[in-house]
Amino acid sequence: MSTSNSNKSSSKTIDVRGLYCPEPVFRTKIEMERLAIGEMIKIVADDPESEEDISRWVRRSGHELLSINKDQKDLEFIIKKAK
């Protein structure tokens, strides 16, 4: 999935660049717990495994992955809290 939509704005951004599995998923989970239902968060990661790891975690946890954007070596995820 690689979409770009300027109408999507996140409530919060966390930068997990320089961290490797399982830290990006762990920190994403902690921040998602702090959000209200319907709020969005942007995750910026540079671990190549993050694309699969975070996508899988979002599916398992029932949240909504709105977009994944690749900018050189960085990955940006926009996730909407669903429950």
C-alpha positions as CSV (number, residue, x, y, z in Angstrom):
1,M,0.0,0.0,0.0
2,S,1.5,3.3,-0.9
3,T,-1.0,6.2,-0.8
4,S,-0.6,9.9,-0.2
5,N,-3.5,12.1,0.9
6,S,-2.9,15.5,2.3
7,N,-6.3,15.4,4.0
8,K,-5.0,12.9,6.5
9,S,-3.5,14.6,9.4
10,S,-2.2,12.8,12.5
11,S,-2.9,13.7,16.1
12,K,0.7,12.8,17.0
13,T,3.9,11.8,15.4
14,I,6.5,9.4,16.9
15,D,10.0,9.0,15.4
16,V,11.4,5.5,15.9
17,R,14.2,5.9,13.4
18,G,17.3,4.1,14.6
19,L,15.3,1.5,16.5
20,Y,14.9,-2.1,15.4
21,C,12.4,-4.9,15.9
22,P,10.6,-5.1,18.2
23,E,11.0,-1.5,19.4
24,P,9.1,0.3,16.6
25,V,6.0,-1.9,17.2
26,F,6.3,-1.7,20.9
27,R,6.5,2.1,20.9
28,T,3.6,2.3,18.4
29,K,1.5,0.1,20.7
30,I,2.2,2.4,23.7
31,E,1.3,5.5,21.8
32,M,-1.9,4.0,20.3
33,E,-3.1,3.2,23.8
34,R,-2.9,6.9,24.6
35,L,-5.1,8.0,21.7
36,A,-8.9,8.3,21.7
37,I,-10.9,6.2,19.2
38,G,-10.8,7.9,15.8
39,E,-7.5,9.8,16.4
40,M,-4.5,9.2,14.1
41,I,-0.8,8.8,14.6
42,K,2.1,9.1,12.3
43,I,5.0,6.7,12.8
44,V,8.4,7.4,11.1
45,A,10.7,4.4,11.0
46,D,13.8,3.4,9.1
47,D,14.0,-0.3,10.0
48,P,13.1,-2.1,6.7
49,E,11.3,-4.8,8.8
50,S,8.9,-2.1,10.1
51,E,6.8,-2.2,7.0
52,E,5.8,-5.8,7.6
53,D,6.0,-5.7,11.4
54,I,3.8,-2.6,11.9
55,S,1.4,-3.5,9.2
56,R,0.9,-7.0,10.8
57,W,0.5,-5.5,14.2
58,V,-2.2,-3.0,13.0
59,R,-4.2,-5.8,11.3
60,R,-4.0,-8.0,14.5
61,S,-4.9,-5.1,16.8
62,G,-7.9,-4.0,14.8
63,H,-6.8,-0.5,14.0
64,E,-6.8,1.0,10.5
65,L,-3.6,1.5,8.5
66,L,-4.5,4.5,6.4
67,S,-1.2,4.8,4.5
68,I,2.4,3.8,4.2
69,N,4.7,6.3,2.4
70,K,8.3,5.6,1.6
71,D,10.7,8.6,1.5
72,Q,14.2,7.3,0.6
73,K,15.0,5.0,3.6
74,D,12.2,6.3,5.8
75,L,8.8,4.8,6.2
76,E,5.9,6.9,7.3
77,F,2.7,5.1,8.6
78,I,-0.6,6.8,9.3
79,I,-2.7,4.7,11.7
80,K,-6.2,5.4,12.9
81,K,-7.3,4.1,16.3
82,A,-10.3,1.9,15.8
83,K,-11.0,0.6,19.3
